[in-house]
Amino acid sequence: MQAIEFESKSYKGVIEIPIIHKDWYDRAVKVILLRKTESEISDEDTDKLELMRFFDRFNADLTGYQFDRDDANER
């Protein structure tokens, strides 16, 4: 069994595999999760997570929305 190690954040149940490991994309994998302790989490990580949670509340489904540049630029 091959193995790699990297750090990532889960977001809405999804863990992103870094691009440098793209050969692992679309493969069956075995995942073991290790939670970082509070002392290992940086302020930057906390800020990013807080921003993602904030903007999650403003998601809008724009499926079917027809954008008209002329209407948008009308004065």
DAJOBEL-V986107 format. One record per residue. RES is the residue in three letters. OMEGA is omega in whole degrees, 0 to 359 (* if undefined). D_FIRST is the distance of its C-alpha to the first C-alpha in whole Angstrom. Layout:
BEGIN
RES,OMEGA,D_FIRST + RES,OMEGA,D_FIRST
END
This chain:
BEGIN
MET,176,0 + GLN,179,4 + ALA,172,7 + ILE,177,10 + GLU,175,13 + PHE,177,17 + GLU,181,20 + SER,175,21 + LYS,173,24 + SER,180,24 + TYR,182,27 + LYS,177,28 + GLY,182,25 + VAL,175,23 + ILE,182,21 + GLU,175,21 + ILE,182,18 + PRO,183,20 + ILE,180,21 + ILE,177,19 + HIS,185,16 + LYS,177,17 + ASP,177,15 + TRP,181,13 + TYR,176,16 + ASP,176,17 + ARG,172,13 + ALA,182,12 + VAL,173,10 + LYS,186,10 + VAL,173,13 + ILE,182,14 + LEU,175,17 + LEU,181,19 + ARG,176,23 + LYS,175,25 + THR,181,28 + GLU,182,32 + SER,180,32 + GLU,183,29 + ILE,182,30 + SER,177,32 + ASP,180,35 + GLU,178,34 + ASP,180,31 + THR,179,34 + ASP,179,36 + LYS,181,34 + LEU,179,33 + GLU,178,36 + LEU,179,37 + MET,179,35 + ARG,180,36 + PHE,185,40 + PHE,175,39 + ASP,182,37 + ARG,185,41 + PHE,177,42 + ASN,178,40 + ALA,177,42 + ASP,182,41 + LEU,177,43 + THR,179,42 + GLY,179,45 + TYR,180,47 + GLN,179,49 + PHE,178,50 + ASP,183,53 + ARG,181,53 + ASP,177,57 + ASP,181,57 + ALA,183,55 + ASN,179,58 + GLU,181,61 + ARG,*,63
END
